[in-house]
Amino acid sequence: MFNHILLASDGSEYSIRASEKAVCLAENNPNAKITIAYVVDGAASSSDSHQWNALDLNESRKQKLLITERKLQQAHVSYEVKILHGDPALTLVEFAAENDFEVLVIGSRGLNTLQEMVLGSVSHKVAKLAPCPVLIVK
């Protein structure tokens, strides 16, 4: 059983599937806690800032995590949300290492800065560099 689970989420369909698997890992374990990590890509956030104000950006990010949070709440799993900034793959790997996570759960594909599905370059890089086991969810 895993107690310290890192869930990478960007609001994509694949990250929502990953949240379901993270719940499976945490179910029936009162010591389990999931940390949802949403990484704001520096390039994406600077291009977004020309079109949105800070409040709109924060609300947009919250909306992307709403389904994931709802799934964890319904399963009565303890969780927290962390908003991180930087290159998604490297930031997730660094955060996992600094916080001694036992497993990192990530979708096989995610959203790029244009909110389109992209090949799983982030999940591939995370799997290669992470200091803990990585569960990649299709």
N, CA, C and O of each residue as an XYZ file, in Angstrom:
552
protein
N       0.822     -1.187      0.000
C       0.000      0.000      0.000
C       0.870      1.256      0.000
O       1.944      1.295      0.601
N       0.379      2.265     -0.684
C       1.085      3.537     -0.742
C       0.406      4.539      0.181
O      -0.821      4.635      0.216
N       1.213      5.282      0.926
C       0.685      6.322      1.806
C       0.854      7.720      1.228
O       0.039      8.606      1.488
N       1.902      7.919      0.452
C       2.282      9.254     -0.023
C       2.265      9.234     -1.550
O       3.244      8.840     -2.185
N       1.141      9.664     -2.134
C       0.905      9.531     -3.571
C       0.893     10.908     -4.230
O       0.223     11.827     -3.758
N       1.638     11.039     -5.319
C       1.638     12.267     -6.108
C       0.823     12.022     -7.371
O       1.101     11.088     -8.123
N      -0.175     12.852     -7.599
C      -1.026     12.763     -8.775
C      -0.813     13.996     -9.633
O      -1.119     15.110     -9.208
N      -0.289     13.806    -10.843
C      -0.118     14.913    -11.781
C      -1.454     15.134    -12.479
O      -2.060     14.190    -12.987
N      -1.908     16.374    -12.501
C      -3.204     16.654    -13.119
C      -3.157     17.952    -13.893
O      -2.604     18.952    -13.434
N      -3.755     17.918    -15.091
C      -3.882     19.135    -15.892
C      -5.308     19.320    -16.379
O      -5.586     20.205    -17.188
N      -6.211     18.483    -15.885
C      -7.607     18.598    -16.285
C      -7.964     17.830    -17.537
O      -9.128     17.810    -17.938
N      -6.989     17.198    -18.163
C      -7.261     16.433    -19.376
C      -7.994     15.139    -19.039
O      -8.048     14.723    -17.882
N      -8.550     14.519    -20.058
C      -9.238     13.237    -19.883
C      -8.302     12.197    -19.277
O      -8.710     11.416    -18.417
N      -7.055     12.187    -19.722
C      -6.093     11.208    -19.215
C      -5.744     11.464    -17.752
O      -5.541     10.518    -16.990
N      -5.672     12.725    -17.356
C      -5.360     12.996    -15.946
C      -6.550     12.651    -15.053
O      -6.366     12.288    -13.891
N      -7.749     12.759    -15.579
C      -8.930     12.342    -14.810
C      -8.909     10.828    -14.624
O      -9.230     10.333    -13.543
N      -8.535     10.092    -15.666
C      -8.368      8.635    -15.532
C      -7.277      8.313    -14.508
O      -7.408      7.376    -13.721
N      -6.209      9.096    -14.531
C      -5.124      8.882    -13.563
C      -5.627      9.105    -12.139
O      -5.215      8.402    -11.217
N      -6.510     10.075    -11.958
C      -7.049     10.320    -10.619
C      -7.849      9.115    -10.127
O      -7.825      8.800     -8.937
N      -8.551      8.447    -11.024
C      -9.302      7.243    -10.642
C      -8.359      6.142    -10.159
O      -8.666      5.436     -9.198
N      -7.227      5.998    -10.815
C      -6.246      4.987    -10.400
C      -5.574      5.376     -9.093
O      -5.278      4.516     -8.263
N      -5.332      6.672     -8.906
C      -4.756      7.132     -7.640
C      -5.714      6.835     -6.491
O      -5.287      6.449     -5.403
N      -7.002      7.014     -6.736
C      -8.008      6.694     -5.714
C      -7.935      5.204     -5.383
O      -8.005      4.826     -4.213
N      -7.796      4.361     -6.401
C      -7.673      2.912     -6.165
C      -6.472      2.593     -5.277
O      -6.549      1.715     -4.418
N      -5.371      3.301     -5.482
C      -4.175      3.073     -4.664
C      -4.379      3.518     -3.223
O      -3.782      2.959     -2.303
N      -5.228      4.531     -3.028
C      -5.408      5.101     -1.691
C      -6.603      4.520     -0.932
O      -6.694      4.655      0.288
N      -7.506      3.883     -1.649
C      -8.718      3.357     -1.018
C      -8.395      2.405      0.126
O      -7.409      1.669      0.089
N      -9.225      2.439      1.114
C      -9.113      1.534      2.269
C      -7.794      1.666      3.020
O      -7.389      0.754      3.741
N      -7.136      2.787      2.849
C      -5.896      3.051      3.571
C      -6.047      4.395      4.278
O      -5.877      5.444      3.656
N      -6.360      4.372      5.559
C      -6.590      5.632      6.268
C      -5.354      6.532      6.351
O      -5.475      7.719      6.653
N      -4.172      5.980      6.087
C      -2.939      6.774      6.126
C      -2.576      7.387      4.785
O      -1.637      8.177      4.694
N      -3.319      7.026      3.741
C      -2.986      7.500      2.400
C      -3.370      8.962      2.221
O      -4.415      9.412      2.692
N      -2.510      9.685      1.538
C      -2.776     11.072      1.181
C      -2.293     11.294     -0.240
O      -1.179     10.912     -0.598
N      -3.137     11.913     -1.039
C      -2.791     12.224     -2.421
C      -2.497     13.714     -2.530
O      -3.272     14.547     -2.059
N      -1.387     14.036     -3.147
C      -1.073     15.423     -3.466
C      -1.302     15.600     -4.957
O      -0.644     14.960     -5.777
N      -2.235     16.467     -5.300
C      -2.516     16.771     -6.704
C      -1.586     17.896     -7.118
O      -1.607     18.981     -6.537
N      -0.770     17.628     -8.126
C       0.161     18.646     -8.611
C      -0.298     19.145     -9.981
O      -0.405     18.374    -10.935
N      -0.562     20.430    -10.056
C      -0.905     21.089    -11.310
C       0.270     21.990    -11.646
O       0.574     22.926    -10.906
N       0.930     21.709    -12.763
C       2.116     22.487    -13.127
C       1.758     23.519    -14.184
O       1.264     23.186    -15.261
N       2.016     24.764    -13.856
C       1.812     25.859    -14.786
C       3.109     26.020    -15.569
O       4.146     26.386    -15.015
N       3.033     25.745    -16.846
C       4.195     25.890    -17.721
C       4.468     27.377    -17.879
O       3.574     28.137    -18.250
N       5.689     27.793    -17.603
C       6.052     29.206    -17.661
C       5.717     29.857    -18.982
O       5.225     30.985    -19.002
N       5.969     29.176    -20.088
C       5.676     29.737    -21.412
C       4.184     29.902    -21.602
O       3.737     30.904    -22.159
N       3.411     28.939    -21.149
C       1.956     29.002    -21.312
C       1.356     30.097    -20.460
O       0.476     30.830    -20.912
N       1.826     30.213    -19.225
C       1.232     31.207    -18.333
C       1.559     32.622    -18.784
O       0.734     33.518    -18.604
N       2.733     32.855    -19.364
C       3.055     34.207    -19.814
C       2.247     34.577    -21.049
O       1.853     35.732    -21.205
N       1.994     33.607    -21.935
C       1.173     33.923    -23.102
C      -0.281     34.101    -22.703
O      -0.987     34.909    -23.305
N      -0.747     33.359    -21.693
C      -2.109     33.498    -21.198
C      -2.324     34.850    -20.531
O      -3.417     35.411    -20.603
N      -1.295     35.372    -19.886
C      -1.461     36.580    -19.089
C      -1.815     37.792    -19.944
O      -2.321     38.787    -19.426
N      -1.555     37.717    -21.242
C      -1.927     38.825    -22.105
C      -3.435     38.853    -22.339
O      -3.995     39.898    -22.673
N      -4.089     37.712    -22.165
C      -5.515     37.619    -22.454
C      -6.379     37.602    -21.209
O      -7.570     37.902    -21.289
N      -5.818     37.263    -20.069
C      -6.599     37.076    -18.851
C      -5.974     37.851    -17.707
O      -4.777     38.137    -17.718
N      -6.782     38.185    -16.733
C      -6.186     38.755    -15.536
C      -5.882     37.614    -14.561
O      -6.264     36.469    -14.807
N      -5.207     37.918    -13.475
C      -4.753     36.881    -12.531
C      -5.916     36.109    -11.925
O      -5.816     34.899    -11.721
N      -7.014     36.794    -11.635
C      -8.168     36.104    -11.056
C      -8.763     35.101    -12.035
O      -9.137     33.996    -11.642
N      -8.853     35.481    -13.317
C      -9.372     34.568    -14.338
C      -8.477     33.346    -14.480
O      -8.968     32.226    -14.625
N      -7.161     33.559    -14.439
C      -6.226     32.437    -14.557
C      -6.385     31.476    -13.389
O      -6.439     30.262    -13.588
N      -6.460     32.006    -12.170
C      -6.630     31.144    -11.006
C      -7.926     30.367    -11.091
O      -7.952     29.178    -10.771
N      -9.002     31.010    -11.515
C     -10.298     30.334    -11.643
C     -10.231     29.255    -12.722
O     -10.796     28.175    -12.557
N      -9.551     29.542    -13.810
C      -9.397     28.565    -14.894
C      -8.655     27.324    -14.401
O      -9.039     26.200    -14.724
N      -7.608     27.524    -13.631
C      -6.844     26.399    -13.087
C      -7.684     25.588    -12.108
O      -7.629     24.358    -12.111
N      -8.459     26.268    -11.274
C      -9.329     25.577    -10.319
C     -10.354     24.723    -11.058
O     -10.647     23.600    -10.647
N     -10.894     25.255    -12.143
C     -11.890     24.517    -12.920
C     -11.300     23.247    -13.517
O     -11.982     22.226    -13.604
N     -10.036     23.304    -13.927
C      -9.385     22.132    -14.510
C      -9.225     21.009    -13.488
O      -9.179     19.835    -13.855
N      -9.141     21.361    -12.234
C      -8.948     20.361    -11.179
C     -10.255     19.935    -10.513
O     -10.258     19.035     -9.673
N     -11.350     20.569    -10.877
C     -12.622     20.332    -10.204
C     -13.060     18.864    -10.253
O     -13.445     18.308     -9.225
N     -13.008     18.242    -11.406
C     -13.438     16.845    -11.532
C     -12.535     15.930    -10.716
O     -13.011     15.014    -10.045
N     -11.245     16.177    -10.775
C     -10.297     15.368    -10.006
C     -10.575     15.492     -8.512
O     -10.633     14.488     -7.801
N     -10.743     16.708     -8.044
C     -11.024     16.908     -6.616
C     -12.335     16.231     -6.219
O     -12.424     15.630     -5.148
N     -13.330     16.326     -7.061
C     -14.628     15.710     -6.765
C     -14.490     14.194     -6.614
O     -15.102     13.599     -5.727
N     -13.686     13.570     -7.480
C     -13.485     12.121     -7.397
C     -12.817     11.728     -6.075
O     -13.192     10.725     -5.468
N     -11.843     12.504     -5.634
C     -11.173     12.212     -4.371
C     -12.090     12.445     -3.181
O     -12.071     11.681     -2.216
N     -12.885     13.492     -3.250
C     -13.834     13.766     -2.176
C     -14.868     12.649     -2.051
O     -15.186     12.211     -0.945
N     -15.392     12.189     -3.194
C     -16.395     11.126     -3.179
C     -15.835      9.827     -2.616
O     -16.562      9.037     -2.014
N     -14.537      9.611     -2.815
C     -13.895      8.396     -2.307
C     -13.409      8.573     -0.870
O     -12.870      7.638     -0.276
N     -13.596      9.765     -0.313
C     -13.163     10.083      1.058
C     -11.661      9.868      1.237
O     -11.207      9.319      2.241
N     -10.907     10.317      0.233
C      -9.451     10.220      0.264
C      -8.889     11.580      0.665
O      -9.319     12.613      0.152
N      -7.940     11.575      1.573
C      -7.282     12.801      1.997
C      -6.403     13.318      0.850
O      -5.672     12.551      0.223
N      -6.486     14.630      0.586
C      -5.676     15.188     -0.497
C      -5.382     16.663     -0.251
O      -6.001     17.320      0.587
N      -4.420     17.149     -1.010
C      -4.117     18.578     -1.060
C      -3.740     18.916     -2.485
O      -3.344     18.038     -3.252
N      -3.860     20.173     -2.843
C      -3.541     20.639     -4.189
C      -2.323     21.544     -4.121
O      -2.247     22.439     -3.279
N      -1.377     21.304     -5.009
C      -0.194     22.157     -5.123
C      -0.123     22.694     -6.548
O      -0.173     21.927     -7.509
N      -0.009     23.993     -6.678
C       0.194     24.629     -7.974
C       1.690     24.908     -8.091
O       2.258     25.661     -7.300
N       2.313     24.294     -9.082
C       3.744     24.431     -9.287
C       3.997     25.187    -10.583
O       3.118     25.264    -11.441
N       5.185     25.740    -10.728
C       5.521     26.517    -11.919
C       6.817     26.000    -12.524
O       7.784     25.726    -11.812
N       6.825     25.871    -13.849
C       8.030     25.451    -14.544
C       7.727     24.452    -15.637
O       6.573     24.243    -16.010
N       8.780     23.841    -16.144
C       8.633     22.777    -17.134
C       7.879     21.623    -16.464
O       8.325     21.136    -15.426
N       6.758     21.175    -17.021
C       5.940     20.173    -16.332
C       6.694     18.917    -15.900
O       6.590     18.513    -14.742
N       7.436     18.303    -16.788
C       8.118     17.050    -16.442
C       9.179     17.265    -15.371
O       9.199     16.566    -14.357
N      10.048     18.223    -15.598
C      11.142     18.450    -14.644
C      10.631     18.929    -13.296
O      11.184     18.570    -12.256
N       9.582     19.735    -13.308
C       9.012     20.236    -12.060
C       8.388     19.104    -11.260
O       8.551     19.039    -10.042
N       7.666     18.202    -11.943
C       7.078     17.046    -11.251
C       8.155     16.151    -10.656
O       8.033     15.703     -9.516
N       9.203     15.891    -11.418
C      10.291     15.030    -10.943
C      10.966     15.660     -9.723
O      11.233     14.977     -8.734
N      11.236     16.942     -9.799
C      11.883     17.640     -8.678
C      10.980     17.646     -7.439
O      11.447     17.412     -6.324
N       9.704     17.909     -7.640
C       8.761     17.935     -6.523
C       8.643     16.549     -5.886
O       8.583     16.428     -4.662
N       8.611     15.511     -6.712
C       8.544     14.136     -6.197
C       9.772     13.813     -5.356
O       9.662     13.199     -4.295
N      10.929     14.223     -5.829
C      12.178     13.945     -5.114
C      12.244     14.708     -3.790
O      12.652     14.152     -2.770
N      11.848     15.968     -3.808
C      11.931     16.803     -2.601
C      10.959     16.365     -1.507
O      11.172     16.656     -0.330
N       9.895     15.667     -1.896
C       8.844     15.328     -0.940
C       8.702     13.827     -0.691
O       7.739     13.395     -0.058
N       9.635     13.044     -1.175
C       9.682     11.602     -0.903
C       8.368     10.871     -1.171
O       7.903     10.098     -0.333
N       7.779     11.111     -2.321
C       6.561     10.394     -2.685
C       6.894      8.933     -2.957
O       7.977      8.607     -3.443
N       5.952      8.069     -2.637
C       6.144      6.629     -2.839
C       5.764      6.194     -4.250
O       6.256      5.177     -4.740
N       4.892      6.958     -4.903
C       4.479      6.664     -6.276
C       3.967      7.953     -6.905
O       3.411      8.814     -6.224
N       4.162      8.071     -8.208
C       3.671      9.217     -8.976
C       2.714      8.667    -10.026
O       3.082      7.790    -10.807
N       1.497      9.179    -10.045
C       0.477      8.737    -10.993
C       0.256      9.855    -12.004
O       0.028     11.006    -11.632
N       0.328      9.504    -13.295
C       0.227     10.513    -14.356
C      -0.486      9.911    -15.564
O      -0.349      8.720    -15.848
N      -1.243     10.738    -16.266
C      -1.889     10.306    -17.498
C      -0.874     10.158    -18.610
O       0.156     10.832    -18.618
N      -1.168      9.272    -19.552
C      -0.221      9.026    -20.639
C      -0.142     10.191    -21.618
O       0.847     10.345    -22.335
N      -1.172     10.997    -21.641
C      -1.179     12.188    -22.495
C      -1.779     13.328    -21.697
O      -2.445     13.107    -20.685
N      -1.541     14.544    -22.151
C      -2.079     15.697    -21.446
C      -2.418     16.817    -22.382
O      -2.505     16.617    -23.594
N      -2.611     17.988    -21.839
C      -2.939     19.167    -22.630
C      -1.685     20.002    -22.840
O      -0.905     20.215    -21.911
N      -1.499     20.473    -24.067
C      -0.390     21.399    -24.278
C      -0.890     22.809    -24.053
O      -2.021     22.999    -23.606
N      -0.072     23.798    -24.353
C      -0.439     25.183    -24.057
C      -1.618     25.655    -24.894
O      -2.273     26.631    -24.528
N      -1.900     25.000    -25.991
C      -3.048     25.365    -26.819
C      -4.271     24.541    -26.456
O      -5.280     24.593    -27.160
N      -4.196     23.767    -25.347
C      -5.278     22.936    -24.858
C      -5.655     21.848    -25.869
O      -6.826     21.489    -25.995
N      -4.672     21.337    -26.574
C      -4.882     20.234    -27.496
C      -4.162     19.020    -26.949
O      -3.199     19.142    -26.192
N      -4.632     17.856    -27.335
C      -3.973     16.646    -26.882
C      -2.599     16.538    -27.546
O      -2.462     16.766    -28.748
N      -1.606     16.196    -26.766
C      -0.258     16.033    -27.286
C       0.251     14.653    -26.900
O      -0.249     14.031    -25.963
N       1.232     14.194    -27.623
C       1.830     12.918    -27.265
C       2.445     13.018    -25.887
O       2.785     14.108    -25.428
N       2.587     11.896    -25.237
C       2.993     11.867    -23.844
C       4.448     12.165    -23.569
O       5.112     11.386    -22.885
N       4.961     13.263    -24.077
C       6.362     13.592    -23.821
C       6.609     13.861    -22.344
O       7.675     13.528    -21.826
N       5.632     14.463    -21.653
C       5.793     14.738    -20.223
C       5.824     13.430    -19.446
O       6.723     13.212    -18.635
N       4.844     12.555    -19.689
C       4.811     11.290    -18.949
C       6.036     10.433    -19.265
O       6.542      9.731    -18.389
N       6.509     10.484    -20.491
C       7.706      9.722    -20.865
C       8.929     10.238    -20.095
O       9.708      9.450    -19.559
N       9.086     11.546    -20.045
C      10.225     12.142    -19.347
C      10.143     11.869    -17.840
O      11.150     11.574    -17.196
N       8.929     11.974    -17.291
C       8.731     11.712    -15.866
C       9.107     10.267    -15.542
O       9.785     10.003    -14.550
N       8.665      9.338    -16.381
C       8.959      7.918    -16.146
C      10.464      7.656    -16.148
O      10.956      6.829    -15.381
N      11.185      8.356    -17.006
C      12.633      8.160    -17.083
C      13.379      8.778    -15.909
O      14.402      8.242    -15.481
N      12.886      9.898    -15.378
C      13.663     10.666    -14.410
C      13.179     10.599    -12.965
O      13.918     10.964    -12.051
N      11.957     10.140    -12.746
C      11.378     10.182    -11.401
C      12.143      9.288    -10.423
O      12.635      8.225    -10.802
N      12.241      9.723     -9.169
C      12.962      8.970     -8.141
C      12.091      7.877     -7.491
O      12.543      7.173     -6.588
N      10.849      7.747     -7.957
C       9.927      6.768     -7.371
C       9.227      6.030     -8.506
O       9.350      6.424     -9.665
N       8.495      4.968     -8.189
C       7.725      4.290     -9.232
C       6.728      5.258     -9.864
O       6.198      6.150     -9.201
N       6.485      5.065    -11.155
C       5.550      5.914    -11.901
C       4.474      5.017    -12.504
O       4.778      4.030    -13.173
N       3.213      5.371    -12.260
C       2.092      4.671    -12.858
C       1.549      5.572    -13.961
O       0.994      6.637    -13.689
N       1.715      5.133    -15.211
C       1.228      5.896    -16.349
C      -0.108      5.288    -16.759
O      -0.199      4.094    -17.044
N      -1.139      6.124    -16.785
C      -2.509      5.647    -17.041
C      -2.936      6.049    -18.441
O      -2.843      7.215    -18.826
N      -3.408      5.062    -19.197
C      -3.919      5.308    -20.551
C      -5.338      5.816    -20.509
O      -5.931      6.078    -21.555
